[in-house]
Amino acid sequence: MPRLLRIALPAILLLAALAALLVGLAFGGGADPSLIESLDPGPVVRYGLPISTLLVNLAGAGALGSLLLACFALDATRTEYNQALDIAAASAAVWTVAAGTTGFFTFLTVYSQPVRFDEAFGDTLASFLTTTEIGQAWLTTTLVAAGVTALCFAVRNQTLVAFVTALAAYGMLPPTLQGHRGGTANHDAASTALFLHVLFAAAWLGGLLTLVLVRGALEKGRLAVILRRYSTVALVCFVVVAVSGYVSALIRVETIENLWSPYGALVIVKVLALLALGAFGAVQRRFVIRRIEKPGTSERPWFWALVAGELAFMGVASGAAAALARTATPVPEVPTSELTDPSPAEILTGRPLPPPPSFENYLTMWNLDILWLLICGFGILFYIWGVIRLHRRGDRWPWYRTVLWVLGMLVLLWVTNGGVNVYEKFLFSSHMLAHMTLGMMVPVLLVPGAPITLALRAIHKRDDGSRGIREWLLILVHSKPFAILANPIVAAAIFTASLWVFYYTPVFSWATTNHVGHEWMIVHFLLSGYLFVQSLIGIDPSPQRLPYPVRLVILLATMAFHAFFGLAIMSGTGLLLADWYGAMGWDTGVTAIEDQQAGGGIAWSVGEIPNAIIALTIVFLWSRSDERETKRRDRQADRDGDAELEEYNRMLAERAKSGRPV
């Protein structure tokens, strides 16, 4: 690939993005001067802020995409891997500068004051960066980007690079929690959708850009291999970007009529660019990769023309996105402080009280969490894909495992998106129902599905030194941290200790009142429960298996702690988070303390049902194990003429002859 082409293709991306941004700003009025002259930060800031934001997006994408390819597509022993990390380091350096500049321009926009070189200006800037949410967001992003820059230079170990990739992904979170987040009732959904949109668009764009830049370091035949791997990642990114983009547009546009607003028009531009990128991806997967994989063929000029077109449309989408961030939405974003007569629930949660809880409402009402909607969707899709792949090559996979896995994912979907999620912020009992279902019932359904075993059997083993999902899973299950966490005693300790630590420390308040804390809570309950159930009845590979009697004792001890926790909540007279659950303004005839005590009853009763199922399963597996051991001994006796019994009888006879006690 000529050096000129490697320079021209990124230039196409940047020029298309800048052109789309400037057109979008002019059309949407995102850079128009303020009607109040004293509040206008000036043209440098008005245009500099969206341009620096665009550079943040593009540079962050370059860092994340190259790190992702280094983790999942490139061989750490080849030049391609080191070059990808060099690209990540350079991109992260630009990301750092752009994020710092964006934070500074944001400060000038918010405070509407000229730049000065005195102590008062510095104190005001420091206060903005450390005490305001938006200032803290850009400071965090800048520091994370700087950390990624340093680590990309210092770290070359592929396992450590995976942690650097996770850090880069985290660096994209803080800015998405600011900006356009939807109206009062939708800010959590809008924030989640925006984060997913930015994260997966960055991986998509950055991966393609990295492919272009490392092409010169690829050995013969490597382009098709890496392109196929990138294509799979790009397909997942396309689905997530499309779904999250739809949710974001639905929140901020709402009606068809609003599509004719400047904001709606820019959304249409993004949709058209996304459709074009989908078409490029389809052509790439169906025709381009197959042509390149044919023996004796290599990429042609038309291939790089296709890549140039894809980068151009990515640039248009990126520029339109940066312009959208500076364009007023047709649906007003009204903070709670500006509502005329907010209810206590709206002041606390940002949402009005839902209808009184009922069995029907729990089954029929929905409060979508797009993150878990996508996780459950992909979880079912990839599992069934693995089963189909096994069947196509003639391998068997028990049908009940598939049924249990799909059922577990559907229950997880209901807990995170259904009626439980509607009431969880308002009622302690609903929160406890979610906790018990996530920590106990869902793992009891998912663990027998043996997803790791299925993945290890269905995913092809790589032979080029790179690490795919299969290789990373093997590293995980053979790692020392996993060996410690998968120990039944440790898993049980984590599971039981989490109950007390979570509810009787400030963690409970953070997880209840903060959206990021709420998502962390779901992950923690799910993983701690999964590790506990896996350590007792799991089918997937495990570093160690304790004898069945010991597992049963551990379970019974855990059940006792669990029941004691439920009884403590039931009999407690002090209200947990009294300034939250006790201040919602419910008028249903049930007080907050009564609802909390009902939650304790749920912890005691509902939580024990999965424990009973686990106990019965352990007993069943124990009996099956004894049966297998008996059959093994019988087969051994048939093979050697019952030599073991004959030897035992001979030993007894010798003892009798010698006068020793038998």
Salt bridges, closest charged atoms under 4 A:
ASP40 OD1 - ARG46 NE 2.93
ASP75 OD2 - ARG78 NE 2.92
GLU80 OE2 - ARG222 NH2 2.54
ASP86 OD1 - ARG156 NH2 3.09
ASP118 OD2 - ARG116 NE 2.92
ASP188 OD1 - HIS187 NE2 3.27
ASP188 OD2 - LYS425 NZ 2.90
ASP188 OD2 - HIS515 ND1 3.83
GLU219 OE1 - ARG78 NH1 2.58
GLU293 OE2 - ARG228 NE 2.94
GLU299 OE2 - ARG215 NH2 2.63
GLU333 OE2 - HIS180 ND1 3.32
ASP395 OD2 - ARG393 NE 2.63
GLU424 OE2 - HIS431 ND1 3.71
ASP464 OD2 - ARG222 NH1 2.68
ASP464 OD2 - ARG229 NH2 2.86
GLU519 OE2 - HIS515 NE2 3.65
GLU608 OE2 - HIS562 ND1 3.15
GLU629 OE2 - ARG632 NH2 2.75
GLU629 OE2 - ARG633 NE 3.27
GLU644 OE2 - ARG633 NH1 3.63
GLU647 OE2 - ARG650 NH2 2.29
GLU654 OE2 - ARG650 NH1 2.34
